[in-house]
Amino acid sequence: MVLDRNLAQACRLALRAAILISLPLLAGSARAEDEVKLGALMDVTGPIANFMPALLAAQQLAVDEV
C-alpha cells in the first residue's frame, strides 16, 4: 500500500514537472522582428569581481549567438 502511494505521488510530481516545463512552449515563441530582452543576476563586487570580465564576455557571446 505504501509503495502504491509513493508511486502515485511520484507520478503526480512528474506530471506537474512536465506541465511546468512545457508551459513556455505553449506560450509561443518570439518572431524574428520582436525584441528579446536578456538579463542576468550576478554579483559584480566582492570575491567574484575578478571573474567579471570573463563572465561579461560570456554573456556577450550568448547575446551574439541569439
PyMOL commands that set and color helices and strands:
alter all, ss='L'
color gray80, all
select helices_A, chain A and resi 2-27+46-65
alter helices_A, ss='H'
color red, helices_A
deselect
rebuild
show_as cartoon
